[in-house]
Structure formats: structure tokens, C-alpha cells
Amino acid sequence: MVSLFLDMGGKISFCSRSGCKNHNVEFEDLNNALRKMYQEYGFQNKKGEEEYIEVAPRPEEEIDEEKEILETGTFLHAYCPHCRRSLIDSGMLKLKLVNEKQEDGYLMLSPYLNVFSSKSTLFLVEGKPVGDLKCFHCDHTLMVNRKKCQVCVSPIARIAIMARSKLIDFFICSKKGCRWHGLSEDDINEIMLEDSLEW
């Protein structure tokens, strides 16, 4: 992949092989990027007043037919749900890891849906929860209280991914070797994960 860094923070990456259409864009601060886009392209009328468009509610059948499917291999633009900065670093989804001995390290996960490659700077025991997962920018925990993995009942972590031009909650199991991941109940109505264990 060839990367071009953006002035506003972030980068555009594209494949260097001729004919390959693989590419992605990531921003360090999504809020800042959206604010600049709104300033550049308006979203206001000439008087400076905000314009609102009323959308008629769609029938239930249409909502089901238009459910977005995130296909296996889709690049997940991942962000911290707290500071909104990108969790993608050097082509991997990077999370700060704190194990039971309170040792700090990093967990690197594949950012592609249903591709389960990973590496860690700390030794992780197969079949055991990894400990606390945090944002490597703001150090805020990503672990979720009162929710568990739907397969092995281990603690889960929450990140935000970009889908339908908005950030949605994406949950991952914290147990090494468990491949469960899923969406919030609200987002399940609009988005499906192809070949996910949840489906």
C-alpha cells in the first residue's frame, strides 16, 4: 500500500499494483475532518442559516430490503468511541492492552471484517480474556459493562466503525481465540455483517 498523508491529519492509502482498486481513507480526528467538510461545502444557505430536509418515514418492508451488508474482507475504518481518533496504525487496528499483571502492551488486529489475524507485544494465553483494552490515543478503556460475548460470555470491548457515513458501535470479544463480534441492537436493524457468527 502507498500512503499519502493529509494536512488535516490522517492518510489516503492505495494499492501500488496496477489495476488493483484497493484503497482506504482514514482520519486522525473524524470530528475535525467533518467540520472542515461542512465549512468547505456549506450545508448552509447563503444567509448562513442551516437548511433541514424532511424525510418521510419508509415502510417496514423497504427498511429490510435496504439493509446494508458489510461483506467479509471489508476494511473497517475504526475509531475510538471516546476521542473519535482513528485506531488504524500501520495498516492494523491498534489497541492498548493491559494484562492481569498490569503490564502495558499493544494488540494489533486485522482491520478487515472476518479476517482474524492478530499480533501482540505481550504473551496472550489462548482461550483466556486478554485484560483491559484501551484507546492508544486517549487511554480510555474500551471495555463494556453489563454486556458479554454471545458465544463464550467473556467481557467485550467497543470500538466505532464507519458505516453508512456515520459511526456505529462494533463489539469484539476480549478472549483470545474467540471470533465473536457484533453490532448494537439499534444498528442490527440497518446493517448486517456477512458470515458473522451472530447471523
Residue pairs with C-beta under 8 A, 6 or more apart in sequence:
1 13
1 14
1 15
1 16
1 22
1 91
2 13
2 14
2 15
2 16
3 11
3 12
3 13
4 11
4 12
4 13
5 11
6 12
6 27
8 27
8 29
8 32
8 33
8 36
9 27
9 28
9 29
9 32
9 33
10 25
10 26
10 27
10 28
10 29
10 33
10 86
11 25
11 26
12 23
12 24
12 25
13 23
13 24
13 25
13 26
13 91
14 22
14 23
15 21
15 22
15 23
24 75
24 77
25 77
26 77
26 86
26 88
27 33
27 86
28 85
28 86
29 84
29 85
30 79
30 84
30 85
30 86
30 162
30 167
31 84
43 50
43 51
44 50
44 51
45 51
58 66
63 189
63 190
67 189
67 190
67 191
67 192
68 163
68 164
68 190
68 191
68 192
69 191
69 192
69 193
69 194
70 76
70 113
70 163
70 191
70 192
70 193
70 194
71 113
71 194
72 113
72 114
72 115
72 194
72 195
73 112
73 113
73 114
73 115
74 112
74 113
75 111
75 112
76 93
76 111
76 112
76 113
76 161
76 162
76 170
77 86
77 88
77 111
77 161
77 162
78 86
78 87
78 88
78 93
78 111
78 159
78 160
78 161
78 170
79 85
79 86
79 87
79 159
79 160
79 161
79 162
79 167
80 87
80 135
80 137
80 138
80 140
80 142
80 159
80 160
81 142
81 158
81 159
81 160
81 167
81 169
82 135
82 138
82 140
83 135
83 137
83 138
83 140
84 160
84 167
85 135
85 137
85 138
87 93
87 94
87 95
87 135
87 136
87 159
88 94
88 111
89 108
89 136
91 111
92 108
92 109
92 110
92 111
92 119
93 108
93 109
93 110
93 111
93 159
94 106
94 107
94 108
94 136
95 106
95 107
95 108
95 109
95 133
95 134
95 135
95 136
95 142
95 157
95 159
96 104
96 105
96 106
96 107
96 133
96 134
96 135
96 136
96 139
97 104
97 105
97 106
97 107
97 120
97 121
97 122
97 130
97 131
97 132
97 133
97 134
98 104
98 105
98 131
98 132
98 134
99 105
99 122
99 124
99 130
99 131
100 131
103 122
105 120
105 121
105 122
106 120
106 121
106 136
107 118
107 119
107 120
107 121
107 124
107 130
107 133
108 118
108 119
108 120
109 117
109 118
109 172
110 116
110 117
110 118
113 193
113 194
114 193
114 194
114 195
114 196
116 179
120 130
124 130
124 176
125 176
126 176
126 177
127 175
127 176
127 177
128 175
128 176
129 154
129 155
129 174
129 175
129 176
130 174
130 175
130 176
131 174
132 141
132 143
133 141
133 142
133 143
133 157
133 174
134 140
134 141
134 142
135 142
142 157
142 158
142 159
143 155
143 156
143 157
143 158
143 174
144 155
144 156
144 157
144 158
144 171
147 156
147 171
148 154
148 155
148 156
149 155
149 156
149 173
149 174
149 175
149 178
149 180
150 180
150 182
150 197
150 198
151 173
151 178
151 179
151 180
151 197
152 173
152 175
152 178
152 180
154 173
154 174
154 175
154 178
155 174
156 171
156 172
156 173
156 174
157 171
157 172
157 174
158 169
158 170
158 171
159 169
159 170
159 172
160 167
160 168
160 169
160 170
161 167
161 168
161 170
162 168
163 187
163 191
164 190
164 191
168 183
168 184
168 187
168 191
169 183
169 184
169 187
170 181
170 182
170 183
171 181
171 182
171 183
171 184
172 180
172 181
173 179
173 180
173 181
179 197
180 197
180 198
181 193
181 196
181 197
181 198
182 188
182 193
182 196
182 198
183 191
183 193
183 198
192 199
193 199
